[in-house]
């Protein structure tokens, strides 16, 4: 898997609330570029195989959400969860999870994951193409540190979750701040 110095340029298709629209679905499309997400900011991004999946829903997202204030105290401007799911799925998953702090970023076409070199075939699980599980610390678009799970491969029979967790990233940031 290639090691990039900077996050790749991508335009994400997101949905944002617009109360002026009224009705039961007051959302509209908003393009959001990697420059808008990472430019001039310190960002922790973690990527996972899919919304509503077991490890992602019971451990990965909830722990980043729980430790959010600690990330902020270390100077992180934003914590982002990326998944190769569409904006509608990410929104519903966020509601079910009660995510208030972590920004759920839909990589609906898998373009960011592909350009990161992290898109893998998970057809053995019926998922199709999805992101490999990883986390990274980014400053102004520059990838400072990347934690990628071992065993990176298409149709991987396991779903490793050892180094992309919130505790590993938090320990790294604390060590960096010391």
C-alpha positions in Angstrom: 0.0 0.0 0.0 1.5 3.4 -1.0 2.4 5.9 1.7 1.2 9.4 0.8 2.6 12.6 2.2 -0.7 14.5 1.7 -4.3 13.6 1.7 -5.6 13.3 -1.9 -7.9 15.8 -3.5 -11.5 14.6 -3.4 -14.9 16.2 -3.4 -17.3 14.4 -1.1 -21.0 14.4 -1.6 -22.5 15.2 1.7 -26.0 16.2 3.0 -26.5 19.2 5.3 -29.5 20.4 7.3 -31.3 23.5 5.9 -34.3 24.4 8.0 -35.6 26.8 5.3 -36.6 23.7 3.3 -39.0 22.6 5.9 -40.8 19.3 5.8 -39.7 15.8 7.0 -36.4 15.9 5.0 -34.8 19.4 5.4 -31.5 18.4 3.9 -29.7 19.5 0.7 -26.6 18.3 -1.1 -23.3 20.0 -0.3 -20.0 19.3 -1.9 -17.1 19.3 0.6 -13.5 19.1 -0.6 -10.5 17.7 1.2 -9.1 21.2 1.3 -12.2 22.3 3.3 -11.9 19.4 5.7 -8.1 19.4 6.2 -6.9 22.8 5.2 -5.3 24.8 8.0 -6.6 22.2 10.6 -5.3 19.4 12.8 -7.5 16.5 12.0 -7.8 12.9 13.3 -9.5 10.7 10.6 -10.3 7.1 11.2 -11.7 4.9 8.4 -13.7 1.8 8.8 -15.4 -0.8 6.6 -19.0 0.1 7.1 -21.7 1.9 9.0 -23.9 -0.5 11.1 -21.2 -3.2 11.1 -20.4 -4.8 14.5 -16.9 -3.6 15.4 -17.5 -0.2 13.8 -20.7 0.3 15.8 -19.7 -1.2 19.1 -16.1 -0.1 19.4 -14.5 2.0 16.7 -16.9 5.0 16.4 -18.2 5.0 20.0 -14.7 5.2 21.5 -13.6 8.1 19.3 -16.9 9.8 20.3 -16.2 9.1 24.1 -12.6 10.5 23.9 -13.4 13.5 21.7 -12.8 16.1 24.5 -9.3 14.6 25.1 -8.5 14.9 21.3 -9.7 18.5 21.4 -7.5 19.2 24.5 -4.5 18.1 22.5 -5.2 20.6 19.8 -7.2 18.5 17.4 -9.7 20.7 15.5 -11.8 17.9 14.2 -12.3 14.1 14.5 -13.6 12.5 11.3 -15.0 9.0 10.6 -14.8 8.0 7.0 -16.6 5.0 5.4 -17.4 3.9 1.9 -21.1 4.4 2.5 -23.5 7.0 1.0 -24.5 10.2 2.9 -27.9 8.8 3.8 -26.5 5.7 5.4 -23.9 7.7 7.3 -26.6 10.1 8.6 -28.8 7.3 9.8 -25.9 5.5 11.5 -24.9 8.8 13.2 -28.4 9.1 14.6 -28.5 5.5 15.8 -25.0 5.9 17.4 -25.9 9.3 19.0 -22.7 10.7 17.4 -22.5 14.4 18.4 -18.8 15.2 18.1 -17.3 13.0 15.4 -18.0 14.2 11.9 -19.3 11.3 9.8 -17.9 11.6 6.3 -19.4 9.6 3.4 -16.9 8.3 0.8 -19.8 7.0 -1.3 -17.8 6.2 -4.4 -14.7 5.1 -2.5 -12.7 7.7 -4.3 -10.8 9.0 -1.2 -10.2 5.4 0.0 -8.9 4.5 -3.5 -6.6 7.5 -3.8 -5.3 6.8 -0.2 -4.4 3.2 -1.4 -6.9 1.9 1.2 -9.7 0.5 -1.0 -10.1 -3.2 -0.7 -12.4 -5.9 -2.0 -14.6 -7.2 0.8 -16.9 -9.2 -1.5 -16.2 -12.3 0.7 -18.5 -10.5 3.2 -20.9 -9.2 0.7 -19.6 -5.6 1.1 -18.0 -5.1 -2.3 -15.3 -2.4 -2.3 -14.7 -0.8 1.1 -12.0 1.0 3.0 -9.4 -0.8 5.0 -9.5 0.0 8.7 -6.9 2.8 9.5 -6.5 6.1 11.4 -4.3 9.1 10.6 -3.3 12.4 12.1 -3.3 15.2 9.5 -2.0 18.8 9.8 -3.1 21.2 7.1 -3.5 18.3 4.6 -0.1 16.7 5.4 -0.3 13.1 6.7 1.8 13.2 9.9 1.0 9.7 11.2 -0.9 6.8 9.8 -1.9 3.6 11.7 -3.0 0.9 9.3 -4.3 -2.5 10.5 -2.1 -5.5 9.6 -3.0 -7.9 6.9 -4.0 -5.4 4.3 -5.5 -7.5 1.4 -8.5 -8.0 -0.8 -10.9 -10.6 0.5 -9.2 -10.6 3.9 -10.8 -13.4 6.0 -10.4 -11.3 9.2 -11.2 -7.7 10.3 -8.2 -6.7 12.4 -8.7 -3.9 14.9 -5.5 -3.3 16.9 -4.0 0.1 15.9 -6.7 2.3 14.3 -8.5 2.5 17.7 -9.0 5.8 19.6 -6.6 4.8 22.4 -3.7 4.3 20.0 -4.2 7.6 18.3 -4.7 9.4 21.7 -1.4 7.8 23.1 0.4 9.0 19.9 -0.9 12.5 20.3 -0.1 12.6 24.0 3.5 11.4 23.3 3.8 14.0 20.6 2.7 16.8 22.9 5.1 15.8 25.7 
